[in-house]
Amino acid sequence: MPKQNKKEQPKTSTNNEPVKVITVNRQAYHDYYIERTIEAGIALKGTEIKSIRDGKVNLRGSYAIARNGELWLENSHIAVYEHGNRYNHEPMRNRKLLLHRREINQLVGRVETKGLTLIPLKLYLKGGRAKIELGLGRGKKLYDKREAIAERDVKREIERAIRTR
């Protein structure tokens, strides 16, 4: 008697997966105008995911760069896992970012032609996997930063005045 194939239900991806934000690179928003964001996975080794879950990550000063058709996250710090053994990871190693080839080519093209920079904005856990939000950013000049600070102060003063009435 031939085997009967059970109808397999197609796997549908739901966007209802819980997201736990681990760290946000606030300096990036101060130093760059963010034009576009994109989500990427990270290739991790050994105890890195445990350190990430503990929240021992620093993205300040880190950036993404393209090498040999791949994107790499450089200058990010994931602390050594305290309860690890001698096979613990190196904190400042370069980590491969996981994107589709089409997305990588598109990002690299924008970086090369328009003079933009790829900056990590946020690291979070989504469905148990570490994801990073990359931003295509254009650097701010010093006077732009001062302008942004002045606007923020004025907005804060207006809100304070409205509340005290």
ROBA-508968 format. One record per atom (N, C-alpha, C, CB): residue number from 1; x, y, z; atom name; residue in three letters. Coordinates in Angstrom, 1 decimal, m for minus. Glycine has a CB too. Layout:
<sites>
NUM  X  Y  Z  CA  ALA
...
</sites>
This chain:
<sites>
1  0.8  m1.2  0.0  N  MET
1  0.0  0.0  0.0  CA  MET
1  0.9  1.2  0.0  C  MET
1  m1.0  0.0  1.2  CB  MET
2  0.7  2.2  m0.9  N  PRO
2  1.5  3.4  m1.0  CA  PRO
2  1.3  4.3  0.2  C  PRO
2  1.3  4.1  m2.3  CB  PRO
3  2.4  5.0  0.6  N  LYS
3  2.2  6.0  1.7  CA  LYS
3  1.4  7.2  1.3  C  LYS
3  3.6  6.4  2.2  CB  LYS
4  0.6  7.6  2.2  N  GLN
4  m0.2  8.8  1.9  CA  GLN
4  0.5  10.0  2.5  C  GLN
4  m1.6  8.6  2.5  CB  GLN
5  0.6  11.0  1.6  N  ASN
5  1.3  12.2  2.1  CA  ASN
5  0.3  13.0  2.9  C  ASN
5  1.9  13.0  0.9  CB  ASN
6  0.6  13.4  4.1  N  LYS
6  m0.2  14.3  4.8  CA  LYS
6  0.0  15.6  4.3  C  LYS
6  0.1  14.2  6.4  CB  LYS
7  m1.1  16.4  4.2  N  LYS
7  m1.0  17.7  3.7  CA  LYS
7  m0.2  18.5  4.7  C  LYS
7  m2.4  18.4  3.4  CB  LYS
8  0.9  19.1  4.3  N  GLU
8  1.7  19.9  5.1  CA  GLU
8  1.2  21.3  5.0  C  GLU
8  3.2  19.8  4.8  CB  GLU
9  1.0  21.9  6.2  N  GLN
9  0.6  23.3  6.2  CA  GLN
9  1.8  24.2  5.9  C  GLN
9  m0.1  23.7  7.5  CB  GLN
10  1.7  25.2  5.0  N  PRO
10  2.8  26.0  4.8  CA  PRO
10  3.2  26.9  6.0  C  PRO
10  2.6  26.9  3.6  CB  PRO
11  4.5  27.0  6.2  N  LYS
11  5.0  27.8  7.3  CA  LYS
11  4.8  29.3  7.0  C  LYS
11  6.5  27.5  7.7  CB  LYS
12  4.0  29.9  7.8  N  THR
12  3.8  31.3  7.6  CA  THR
12  4.6  32.1  8.7  C  THR
12  2.3  31.7  7.7  CB  THR
13  5.2  33.1  8.3  N  SER
13  6.0  33.9  9.2  CA  SER
13  5.1  34.9  9.9  C  SER
13  7.2  34.6  8.6  CB  SER
14  5.1  35.0  11.2  N  THR
14  4.3  35.9  11.9  CA  THR
14  5.2  37.0  12.4  C  THR
14  3.4  35.3  13.0  CB  THR
15  4.7  38.2  12.4  N  ASN
15  5.5  39.3  12.9  CA  ASN
15  5.1  39.6  14.3  C  ASN
15  5.2  40.6  12.0  CB  ASN
16  4.5  38.6  15.0  N  ASN
16  4.1  38.8  16.4  CA  ASN
16  5.1  38.3  17.3  C  ASN
16  2.8  38.1  16.6  CB  ASN
17  6.3  38.0  16.8  N  GLU
17  7.4  37.5  17.7  CA  GLU
17  7.8  38.6  18.7  C  GLU
17  8.6  37.0  16.8  CB  GLU
18  8.0  38.2  19.9  N  PRO
18  8.4  39.2  20.9  CA  PRO
18  9.8  39.7  20.7  C  PRO
18  8.3  38.6  22.3  CB  PRO
19  10.0  41.0  20.8  N  VAL
19  11.3  41.6  20.6  CA  VAL
19  11.8  42.2  21.9  C  VAL
19  11.2  42.8  19.5  CB  VAL
20  13.0  41.8  22.3  N  LYS
20  13.6  42.3  23.5  CA  LYS
20  14.8  43.2  23.2  C  LYS
20  14.0  41.2  24.5  CB  LYS
21  14.7  44.5  23.3  N  VAL
21  15.8  45.4  23.0  CA  VAL
21  16.9  45.2  24.0  C  VAL
21  15.3  46.8  22.9  CB  VAL
22  18.1  44.9  23.5  N  ILE
22  19.3  44.8  24.4  CA  ILE
22  20.0  46.1  24.6  C  ILE
22  20.2  43.7  23.9  CB  ILE
23  20.4  46.7  23.5  N  THR
23  21.1  48.0  23.6  CA  THR
23  20.7  48.9  22.4  C  THR
23  22.6  47.8  23.6  CB  THR
24  20.8  50.2  22.6  N  VAL
24  20.5  51.2  21.6  CA  VAL
24  21.8  52.1  21.5  C  VAL
24  19.2  52.0  21.9  CB  VAL
25  22.2  52.3  20.3  N  ASN
25  23.4  53.2  20.0  CA  ASN
25  22.9  54.6  19.9  C  ASN
25  24.2  52.8  18.7  CB  ASN
26  22.7  55.3  21.0  N  ARG
26  22.2  56.7  21.0  CA  ARG
26  23.1  57.7  20.4  C  ARG
26  21.8  57.1  22.4  CB  ARG
27  24.4  57.4  20.4  N  GLN
27  25.4  58.3  19.9  CA  GLN
27  25.2  58.4  18.3  C  GLN
27  26.8  57.9  20.2  CB  GLN
28  24.8  57.3  17.7  N  ALA
28  24.6  57.3  16.3  CA  ALA
28  23.6  58.3  15.9  C  ALA
28  24.2  55.8  15.8  CB  ALA
29  22.5  58.4  16.6  N  TYR
29  21.4  59.4  16.3  CA  TYR
29  21.9  60.8  16.5  C  TYR
29  20.2  59.1  17.2  CB  TYR
30  22.9  61.0  17.3  N  HIS
30  23.5  62.3  17.6  CA  HIS
30  24.5  62.7  16.5  C  HIS
30  24.2  62.4  18.9  CB  HIS
31  25.2  61.7  16.0  N  ASP
31  26.3  62.0  15.0  CA  ASP
31  25.9  61.8  13.5  C  ASP
31  27.4  61.0  15.3  CB  ASP
32  24.7  61.2  13.3  N  TYR
32  24.3  60.9  11.9  CA  TYR
32  22.9  61.3  11.6  C  TYR
32  24.6  59.5  11.5  CB  TYR
33  22.6  61.6  10.4  N  TYR
33  21.2  61.6  9.9  CA  TYR
33  20.9  60.2  9.4  C  TYR
33  20.9  62.8  8.8  CB  TYR
34  20.0  59.6  9.9  N  ILE
34  19.7  58.2  9.5  CA  ILE
34  18.6  58.2  8.4  C  ILE
34  19.1  57.3  10.7  CB  ILE
35  19.0  57.8  7.2  N  GLU
35  18.2  57.8  6.0  CA  GLU
35  17.3  56.6  5.9  C  GLU
35  19.0  58.0  4.8  CB  GLU
36  17.8  55.4  6.3  N  ARG
36  17.1  54.1  6.1  CA  ARG
36  17.6  53.1  7.1  C  ARG
36  17.3  53.6  4.6  CB  ARG
37  16.8  52.2  7.5  N  THR
37  17.2  51.2  8.5  CA  THR
37  16.9  49.8  7.8  C  THR
37  16.5  51.3  9.8  CB  THR
38  17.7  48.8  8.3  N  ILE
38  17.5  47.5  7.8  CA  ILE
38  17.9  46.5  8.9  C  ILE
38  18.4  47.2  6.5  CB  ILE
39  17.2  45.4  9.0  N  GLU
39  17.4  44.4  10.0  CA  GLU
39  18.4  43.3  9.5  C  GLU
39  16.1  43.7  10.5  CB  GLU
40  19.4  42.9  10.3  N  ALA
40  20.3  41.9  9.9  CA  ALA
40  20.5  40.9  11.0  C  ALA
40  21.7  42.5  9.4  CB  ALA
41  20.9  39.7  10.7  N  GLY
41  21.2  38.7  11.7  CA  GLY
41  22.7  38.8  12.0  C  GLY
41  20.9  37.3  11.3  CB  GLY
42  23.2  38.2  13.0  N  ILE
42  24.6  38.2  13.4  CA  ILE
42  25.1  36.8  13.6  C  ILE
42  24.9  39.1  14.7  CB  ILE
43  26.2  36.5  13.0  N  ALA
43  26.8  35.2  13.2  CA  ALA
43  27.7  35.2  14.5  C  ALA
43  27.7  34.7  11.9  CB  ALA
44  27.2  34.5  15.5  N  LEU
44  27.9  34.5  16.8  CA  LEU
44  28.6  33.2  17.0  C  LEU
44  26.8  34.8  17.9  CB  LEU
45  29.5  33.2  18.0  N  LYS
45  30.3  32.0  18.3  CA  LYS
45  30.1  31.8  19.8  C  LYS
45  31.8  32.1  18.0  CB  LYS
46  30.0  30.5  20.2  N  GLY
46  30.1  30.1  21.6  CA  GLY
46  29.2  30.8  22.6  C  GLY
46  31.5  30.2  22.0  CB  GLY
47  29.9  31.5  23.5  N  THR
47  29.2  32.2  24.6  CA  THR
47  28.7  33.6  24.3  C  THR
47  30.0  32.2  25.8  CB  THR
48  28.8  34.0  23.1  N  GLU
48  28.4  35.4  22.8  CA  GLU
48  26.9  35.7  23.0  C  GLU
48  28.8  35.8  21.3  CB  GLU
49  26.1  34.7  22.7  N  ILE
49  24.6  34.9  22.8  CA  ILE
49  24.3  35.0  24.3  C  ILE
49  23.9  33.7  22.2  CB  ILE
50  25.0  34.3  25.2  N  LYS
50  24.8  34.4  26.6  CA  LYS
50  25.1  35.8  27.1  C  LYS
50  25.5  33.3  27.4  CB  LYS
51  26.2  36.4  26.7  N  SER
51  26.6  37.7  27.1  CA  SER
51  25.6  38.7  26.5  C  SER
51  28.0  38.1  26.5  CB  SER
52  25.1  38.5  25.3  N  ILE
52  24.1  39.4  24.8  CA  ILE
52  22.8  39.3  25.6  C  ILE
52  23.8  39.0  23.3  CB  ILE
53  22.4  38.1  26.0  N  ARG
53  21.2  38.0  26.8  CA  ARG
53  21.4  38.7  28.2  C  ARG
53  20.8  36.6  27.0  CB  ARG
54  22.6  38.7  28.7  N  ASP
54  22.9  39.4  29.9  CA  ASP
54  22.9  40.9  29.7  C  ASP
54  24.2  39.0  30.5  CB  ASP
55  23.0  41.4  28.5  N  GLY
55  23.0  42.8  28.2  CA  GLY
55  24.3  43.5  28.2  C  GLY
55  22.1  43.5  29.1  CB  GLY
56  25.4  42.7  28.1  N  LYS
56  26.7  43.2  28.2  CA  LYS
56  27.3  43.4  26.8  C  LYS
56  27.6  42.2  28.9  CB  LYS
57  26.7  44.4  26.1  N  VAL
57  27.1  44.8  24.7  CA  VAL
57  27.2  46.3  24.6  C  VAL
57  26.0  44.2  23.7  CB  VAL
58  28.2  46.7  23.8  N  ASN
58  28.4  48.1  23.6  CA  ASN
58  28.6  48.3  22.1  C  ASN
58  29.7  48.6  24.4  CB  ASN
59  27.7  49.1  21.5  N  LEU
59  27.8  49.4  20.0  CA  LEU
59  28.4  50.8  19.7  C  LEU
59  26.4  49.3  19.5  CB  LEU
60  28.7  51.5  20.8  N  ARG
60  29.2  52.9  20.5  CA  ARG
60  30.6  52.8  19.8  C  ARG
60  29.5  53.6  21.9  CB  ARG
61  30.6  53.5  18.7  N  GLY
61  31.8  53.6  17.9  CA  GLY
61  31.9  52.4  16.9  C  GLY
61  33.0  53.6  18.8  CB  GLY
62  30.9  51.6  16.8  N  SER
62  31.0  50.5  15.9  CA  SER
62  30.4  50.8  14.5  C  SER
62  30.3  49.2  16.5  CB  SER
63  30.7  50.1  13.5  N  TYR
63  30.3  50.3  12.2  CA  TYR
63  30.3  49.0  11.4  C  TYR
63  31.1  51.4  11.5  CB  TYR
64  29.6  49.0  10.2  N  ALA
64  29.6  47.9  9.4  CA  ALA
64  30.4  48.2  8.1  C  ALA
64  28.1  47.4  9.0  CB  ALA
65  31.1  47.2  7.6  N  ILE
65  31.9  47.4  6.4  CA  ILE
65  31.8  46.2  5.5  C  ILE
65  33.4  47.7  6.8  CB  ILE
66  31.9  46.4  4.2  N  ALA
66  31.8  45.3  3.2  CA  ALA
66  33.1  44.9  2.8  C  ALA
66  31.0  45.8  2.0  CB  ALA
67  33.3  43.5  2.9  N  ARG
67  34.6  42.9  2.5  CA  ARG
67  34.2  41.6  1.8  C  ARG
67  35.5  42.6  3.7  CB  ARG
68  34.7  41.5  0.5  N  ASN
68  34.6  40.3  m0.3  CA  ASN
68  33.1  39.9  m0.4  C  ASN
68  35.3  39.1  0.4  CB  ASN
69  32.2  40.9  m0.6  N  GLY
69  30.8  40.6  m0.8  CA  GLY
69  30.0  40.2  0.4  C  GLY
69  30.7  39.5  m1.8  CB  GLY
70  30.6  40.5  1.6  N  GLU
70  30.0  40.2  2.9  CA  GLU
70  30.0  41.4  3.7  C  GLU
70  30.6  39.0  3.6  CB  GLU
71  29.1  41.6  4.6  N  LEU
71  29.1  42.7  5.6  CA  LEU
71  29.6  42.2  6.9  C  LEU
71  27.7  43.3  5.7  CB  LEU
72  30.5  43.0  7.5  N  TRP
72  31.1  42.7  8.8  CA  TRP
72  30.8  43.8  9.8  C  TRP
72  32.6  42.5  8.6  CB  TRP
73  30.5  43.5  11.0  N  LEU
73  30.4  44.4  12.1  CA  LEU
73  31.7  44.5  12.8  C  LEU
73  29.2  44.0  13.1  CB  LEU
74  32.2  45.8  12.8  N  GLU
74  33.5  46.0  13.4  CA  GLU
74  33.4  46.9  14.6  C  GLU
74  34.5  46.5  12.4  CB  GLU
75  34.4  46.7  15.5  N  ASN
75  34.6  47.6  16.7  CA  ASN
75  33.4  47.6  17.7  C  ASN
75  34.8  49.0  16.2  CB  ASN
76  32.6  46.5  17.7  N  SER
76  31.6  46.3  18.7  CA  SER
76  32.1  45.4  19.8  C  SER
76  30.3  45.7  18.1  CB  SER
77  31.6  45.7  21.0  N  HIS
77  32.2  45.0  22.2  CA  HIS
77  31.1  44.1  22.8  C  HIS
77  32.7  45.9  23.2  CB  HIS
78  31.3  42.8  22.8  N  ILE
78  30.4  41.9  23.5  CA  ILE
78  31.3  41.3  24.6  C  ILE
78  29.8  40.8  22.5  CB  ILE
79  31.0  41.6  25.8  N  ALA
79  31.8  41.2  27.0  CA  ALA
79  32.0  39.7  27.1  C  ALA
79  31.2  41.7  28.3  CB  ALA
80  33.1  39.2  27.6  N  VAL
80  33.3  37.8  27.9  CA  VAL
80  32.3  37.3  28.9  C  VAL
80  34.8  37.6  28.4  CB  VAL
81  31.8  36.1  28.6  N  TYR
81  30.8  35.5  29.5  CA  TYR
81  31.4  35.0  30.8  C  TYR
81  30.0  34.3  28.8  CB  TYR
82  30.9  35.5  31.9  N  GLU
82  31.6  35.2  33.2  CA  GLU
82  31.7  33.7  33.5  C  GLU
82  30.8  35.9  34.3  CB  GLU
83  30.6  33.0  33.2  N  HIS
83  30.6  31.6  33.6  CA  HIS
83  31.1  30.7  32.4  C  HIS
83  29.2  31.2  33.9  CB  HIS
84  31.8  31.2  31.5  N  GLY
84  32.3  30.5  30.4  CA  GLY
84  33.6  29.8  30.8  C  GLY
84  32.6  31.4  29.1  CB  GLY
85  34.1  29.0  29.9  N  ASN
85  35.4  28.3  30.1  CA  ASN
85  36.5  28.8  29.3  C  ASN
85  35.2  26.7  29.9  CB  ASN
86  37.5  28.1  29.1  N  ARG
86  38.7  28.6  28.4  CA  ARG
86  38.4  28.8  26.9  C  ARG
86  39.9  27.7  28.5  CB  ARG
87  37.3  28.4  26.4  N  TYR
87  36.9  28.5  25.0  CA  TYR
87  36.0  29.7  24.8  C  TYR
87  36.2  27.3  24.5  CB  TYR
88  36.1  30.7  25.7  N  ASN
88  35.3  31.9  25.6  CA  ASN
88  35.6  32.7  24.4  C  ASN
88  35.4  32.8  26.9  CB  ASN
89  34.7  33.6  23.9  N  HIS
89  35.0  34.4  22.7  CA  HIS
89  35.8  35.6  23.0  C  HIS
89  33.6  34.8  22.1  CB  HIS
90  36.4  36.2  22.0  N  GLU
90  37.1  37.4  22.1  CA  GLU
90  36.1  38.6  22.0  C  GLU
90  38.3  37.5  21.0  CB  GLU
91  36.2  39.5  22.9  N  PRO
91  35.2  40.6  23.0  CA  PRO
91  35.1  41.5  21.8  C  PRO
91  35.4  41.4  24.2  CB  PRO
92  36.2  41.8  21.2  N  MET
92  36.2  42.8  20.1  CA  MET
92  36.4  42.2  18.7  C  MET
92  37.4  43.8  20.3  CB  MET
93  36.1  41.0  18.5  N  ARG
93  36.3  40.4  17.2  CA  ARG
93  35.2  40.9  16.2  C  ARG
93  36.1  38.8  17.3  CB  ARG
94  35.6  40.8  14.9  N  ASN
94  34.7  41.2  13.9  CA  ASN
94  33.6  40.1  13.7  C  ASN
94  35.4  41.4  12.5  CB  ASN
95  32.4  40.5  13.5  N  ARG
95  31.3  39.6  13.4  CA  ARG
95  30.6  39.7  12.0  C  ARG
95  30.2  39.7  14.5  CB  ARG
96  30.3  38.6  11.4  N  LYS
96  29.6  38.6  10.1  CA  LYS
96  28.2  38.9  10.3  C  LYS
96  29.8  37.2  9.4  CB  LYS
97  27.7  39.8  9.4  N  LEU
97  26.3  40.1  9.4  CA  LEU
97  25.6  39.3  8.3  C  LEU
97  26.0  41.7  9.1  CB  LEU
98  24.4  38.8  8.6  N  LEU
98  23.7  37.9  7.7  CA  LEU
98  22.5  38.7  7.0  C  LEU
98  23.1  36.7  8.5  CB  LEU
99  22.7  38.9  5.7  N  LEU
99  21.8  39.5  4.9  CA  LEU
99  21.7  38.8  3.5  C  LEU
99  22.1  41.0  4.6  CB  LEU
100  20.7  39.0  2.8  N  HIS
100  20.6  38.4  1.4  CA  HIS
100  21.6  39.2  0.5  C  HIS
100  19.1  38.5  0.9  CB  HIS
101  22.0  38.5  m0.5  N  ARG
101  23.0  39.1  m1.4  CA  ARG
101  22.5  40.4  m2.1  C  ARG
101  23.3  38.0  m2.5  CB  ARG
102  21.2  40.4  m2.4  N  ARG
102  20.6  41.5  m3.0  CA  ARG
102  20.7  42.7  m2.1  C  ARG
102  19.2  41.2  m3.5  CB  ARG
103  20.4  42.5  m0.8  N  GLU
103  20.4  43.6  0.2  CA  GLU
103  21.8  44.1  0.4  C  GLU
103  19.8  43.1  1.5  CB  GLU
104  22.8  43.2  0.4  N  ILE
104  24.2  43.6  0.6  CA  ILE
104  24.6  44.5  m0.6  C  ILE
104  25.1  42.4  0.7  CB  ILE
105  24.3  44.0  m1.8  N  ASN
105  24.7  44.8  m3.0  CA  ASN
105  24.1  46.2  m3.0  C  ASN
105  24.3  44.0  m4.3  CB  ASN
106  22.8  46.2  m2.6  N  GLN
106  22.1  47.5  m2.6  CA  GLN
106  22.7  48.5  m1.5  C  GLN
106  20.6  47.3  m2.2  CB  GLN
107  23.0  48.0  m0.4  N  LEU
107  23.6  48.8  0.7  CA  LEU
107  25.0  49.2  0.3  C  LEU
107  23.7  48.0  2.0  CB  LEU
108  25.8  48.3  m0.3  N  VAL
108  27.2  48.7  m0.7  CA  VAL
108  27.2  49.7  m1.8  C  VAL
108  28.0  47.4  m1.1  CB  VAL
109  26.2  49.6  m2.7  N  GLY
109  26.1  50.6  m3.7  CA  GLY
109  25.8  52.0  m3.2  C  GLY
109  25.0  50.2  m4.7  CB  GLY
110  24.9  52.1  m2.2  N  ARG
110  24.5  53.4  m1.6  CA  ARG
110  25.7  53.9  m0.8  C  ARG
110  23.3  53.2  m0.7  CB  ARG
111  26.4  53.1  m0.1  N  VAL
111  27.6  53.5  0.7  CA  VAL
111  28.7  54.1  m0.3  C  VAL
111  28.2  52.4  1.5  CB  VAL
112  28.9  53.4  m1.4  N  GLU
112  30.0  53.8  m2.3  CA  GLU
112  29.7  55.1  m3.1  C  GLU
112  30.4  52.7  m3.2  CB  GLU
113  28.4  55.2  m3.5  N  THR
113  28.1  56.3  m4.4  CA  THR
113  27.7  57.5  m3.7  C  THR
113  27.0  55.9  m5.3  CB  THR
114  27.0  57.4  m2.6  N  LYS
114  26.5  58.6  m1.9  CA  LYS
114  27.3  59.0  m0.7  C  LYS
114  25.0  58.3  m1.4  CB  LYS
115  28.3  58.2  m0.3  N  GLY
115  29.1  58.6  0.8  CA  GLY
115  28.5  58.4  2.1  C  GLY
115  29.6  60.0  0.7  CB  GLY
116  27.6  57.4  2.2  N  LEU
116  26.9  57.1  3.5  CA  LEU
116  27.7  56.1  4.3  C  LEU
116  25.5  56.5  3.2  CB  LEU
117  27.3  55.9  5.6  N  THR
117  28.0  55.0  6.5  CA  THR
117  27.0  54.0  7.0  C  THR
117  28.7  55.7  7.6  CB  THR
118  27.4  52.8  7.2  N  LEU
118  26.5  51.8  7.9  CA  LEU
118  26.8  51.8  9.4  C  LEU
118  26.7  50.4  7.2  CB  LEU
119  25.8  52.1  10.2  N  ILE
119  26.0  52.2  11.6  CA  ILE
119  25.0  51.3  12.3  C  ILE
119  25.8  53.7  12.1  CB  ILE
120  25.4  50.5  13.3  N  PRO
120  24.5  49.7  14.0  CA  PRO
120  23.7  50.6  15.0  C  PRO
120  25.2  48.6  14.8  CB  PRO
121  22.4  50.6  15.0  N  LEU
121  21.6  51.4  15.8  CA  LEU
121  21.0  50.7  17.0  C  LEU
121  20.4  51.9  15.0  CB  LEU
122  20.7  49.4  16.8  N  LYS
122  20.0  48.7  17.9  CA  LYS
122  20.4  47.2  17.8  C  LYS
122  18.5  48.9  17.8  CB  LYS
123  20.5  46.6  19.0  N  LEU
123  20.7  45.2  19.1  CA  LEU
123  19.6  44.6  19.9  C  LEU
123  22.1  44.8  19.7  CB  LEU
124  18.9  43.6  19.4  N  TYR
124  17.7  43.0  20.1  CA  TYR
124  17.6  41.5  19.8  C  TYR
124  16.5  43.8  19.7  CB  TYR
125  16.8  40.9  20.6  N  LEU
125  16.5  39.5  20.4  CA  LEU
125  15.1  39.4  19.9  C  LEU
125  16.6  38.7  21.8  CB  LEU
126  15.0  38.7  18.8  N  LYS
126  13.7  38.5  18.1  CA  LYS
126  13.5  37.0  17.9  C  LYS
126  13.6  39.3  16.8  CB  LYS
127  12.5  36.5  18.6  N  GLY
127  12.3  35.0  18.4  CA  GLY
127  13.4  34.2  18.9  C  GLY
127  11.9  34.7  17.0  CB  GLY
128  14.2  34.7  19.8  N  GLY
128  15.3  33.9  20.4  CA  GLY
128  16.6  34.1  19.6  C  GLY
128  15.0  32.5  20.4  CB  GLY
129  16.6  34.9  18.5  N  ARG
129  17.8  35.1  17.7  CA  ARG
129  18.2  36.6  17.9  C  ARG
129  17.5  34.8  16.2  CB  ARG
130  19.5  36.8  17.9  N  ALA
130  20.1  38.1  17.9  CA  ALA
130  20.0  38.8  16.6  C  ALA
130  21.6  38.1  18.4  CB  ALA
131  19.4  40.0  16.6  N  LYS
131  19.3  40.8  15.4  CA  LYS
131  19.9  42.2  15.6  C  LYS
131  17.8  40.9  14.9  CB  LYS
132  20.3  42.8  14.6  N  ILE
132  20.9  44.1  14.7  CA  ILE
132  20.2  45.0  13.6  C  ILE
132  22.4  44.1  14.5  CB  ILE
133  19.9  46.2  14.0  N  GLU
133  19.3  47.2  13.1  CA  GLU
133  20.4  48.1  12.6  C  GLU
133  18.1  48.0  13.8  CB  GLU
134  20.6  48.1  11.3  N  LEU
134  21.7  48.9  10.7  CA  LEU
134  21.0  50.1  10.1  C  LEU
134  22.5  48.1  9.6  CB  LEU
135  21.7  51.3  10.2  N  GLY
135  21.2  52.5  9.6  CA  GLY
135  22.1  53.0  8.6  C  GLY
135  20.9  53.5  10.7  CB  GLY
136  21.6  53.5  7.4  N  LEU
136  22.4  54.2  6.5  CA  LEU
136  22.4  55.6  6.9  C  LEU
136  21.9  54.0  5.0  CB  LEU
137  23.6  56.1  7.3  N  GLY
137  23.7  57.5  7.9  CA  GLY
137  24.6  58.4  7.2  C  GLY
137  24.0  57.4  9.3  CB  GLY
138  24.2  59.7  7.2  N  ARG
138  25.1  60.7  6.7  CA  ARG
138  25.6  61.5  7.8  C  ARG
138  24.3  61.6  5.6  CB  ARG
139  26.9  61.8  7.9  N  GLY
139  27.4  62.4  9.1  CA  GLY
139  27.0  63.9  9.2  C  GLY
139  28.9  62.4  9.0  CB  GLY
140  26.7  64.3  10.5  N  LYS
140  26.3  65.6  10.8  CA  LYS
140  27.6  66.5  11.0  C  LYS
140  25.4  65.7  12.1  CB  LYS
141  27.5  67.7  10.7  N  LYS
141  28.5  68.7  11.0  CA  LYS
141  28.3  69.2  12.4  C  LYS
141  28.5  69.9  10.0  CB  LYS
142  29.3  69.8  13.0  N  LEU
142  29.2  70.3  14.3  CA  LEU
142  28.1  71.3  14.5  C  LEU
142  30.5  71.0  14.8  CB  LEU
143  27.8  72.2  13.5  N  TYR
143  26.8  73.2  13.7  CA  TYR
143  25.4  72.5  13.6  C  TYR
143  26.9  74.2  12.6  CB  TYR
144  25.3  71.3  12.9  N  ASP
144  24.0  70.6  12.8  CA  ASP
144  23.7  70.0  14.2  C  ASP
144  24.1  69.5  11.8  CB  ASP
145  24.8  69.5  14.9  N  LYS
145  24.6  68.9  16.2  CA  LYS
145  24.1  70.0  17.2  C  LYS
145  25.8  68.3  16.7  CB  LYS
146  24.7  71.2  17.1  N  ARG
146  24.3  72.3  18.0  CA  ARG
146  22.9  72.7  17.7  C  ARG
146  25.3  73.5  17.8  CB  ARG
147  22.5  72.7  16.5  N  GLU
147  21.2  73.1  16.1  CA  GLU
147  20.2  72.1  16.6  C  GLU
147  21.0  73.1  14.5  CB  GLU
148  20.5  70.8  16.5  N  ALA
148  19.6  69.8  17.1  CA  ALA
148  19.4  69.9  18.6  C  ALA
148  20.1  68.4  16.7  CB  ALA
149  20.5  70.2  19.3  N  ILE
149  20.4  70.4  20.7  CA  ILE
149  19.6  71.6  21.1  C  ILE
149  21.9  70.5  21.3  CB  ILE
150  19.8  72.7  20.3  N  ALA
150  19.0  73.9  20.6  CA  ALA
150  17.5  73.6  20.4  C  ALA
150  19.5  75.0  19.7  CB  ALA
151  17.1  72.9  19.3  N  GLU
151  15.7  72.6  19.0  CA  GLU
151  15.1  71.7  20.1  C  GLU
151  15.6  71.8  17.7  CB  GLU
152  15.9  70.8  20.6  N  ARG
152  15.4  69.9  21.7  CA  ARG
152  15.2  70.7  23.0  C  ARG
152  16.5  68.8  21.9  CB  ARG
153  16.1  71.6  23.3  N  ASP
153  15.9  72.5  24.5  CA  ASP
153  14.7  73.4  24.4  C  ASP
153  17.2  73.4  24.7  CB  ASP
154  14.5  73.9  23.2  N  VAL
154  13.3  74.8  23.0  CA  VAL
154  12.0  74.0  23.1  C  VAL
154  13.3  75.5  21.6  CB  VAL
155  12.0  72.8  22.6  N  LYS
155  10.8  71.9  22.7  CA  LYS
155  10.6  71.6  24.2  C  LYS
155  11.0  70.6  21.8  CB  LYS
156  11.6  71.3  24.9  N  ARG
156  11.5  70.9  26.3  CA  ARG
156  10.9  72.1  27.1  C  ARG
156  12.9  70.5  26.9  CB  ARG
157  11.4  73.3  26.8  N  GLU
157  11.0  74.6  27.5  CA  GLU
157  9.5  74.8  27.2  C  GLU
157  11.8  75.8  27.0  CB  GLU
158  9.0  74.6  26.0  N  ILE
158  7.6  74.8  25.6  CA  ILE
158  6.8  73.8  26.4  C  ILE
158  7.4  74.6  24.1  CB  ILE
159  7.2  72.5  26.4  N  GLU
159  6.4  71.5  27.1  CA  GLU
159  6.3  71.8  28.6  C  GLU
159  7.0  70.1  26.9  CB  GLU
160  7.4  72.3  29.2  N  ARG
160  7.5  72.6  30.6  CA  ARG
160  6.5  73.8  30.9  C  ARG
160  8.9  73.0  31.0  CB  ARG
161  6.5  74.8  30.0  N  ALA
161  5.6  76.0  30.2  CA  ALA
161  4.2  75.5  30.1  C  ALA
161  5.9  77.0  29.1  CB  ALA
162  3.9  74.6  29.2  N  ILE
162  2.5  74.2  29.0  CA  ILE
162  2.0  73.4  30.3  C  ILE
162  2.3  73.2  27.8  CB  ILE
163  2.9  72.6  30.8  N  ARG
163  2.5  71.8  32.0  CA  ARG
163  2.3  72.6  33.2  C  ARG
163  3.6  70.8  32.3  CB  ARG
164  3.1  73.7  33.4  N  THR
164  3.0  74.5  34.6  CA  THR
164  1.8  75.5  34.6  C  THR
164  4.2  75.3  34.8  CB  THR
165  1.1  75.6  33.5  N  ARG
165  m0.1  76.5  33.5  CA  ARG
165  m1.2  76.0  34.4  C  ARG
165  m0.6  76.6  32.2  CB  ARG
</sites>
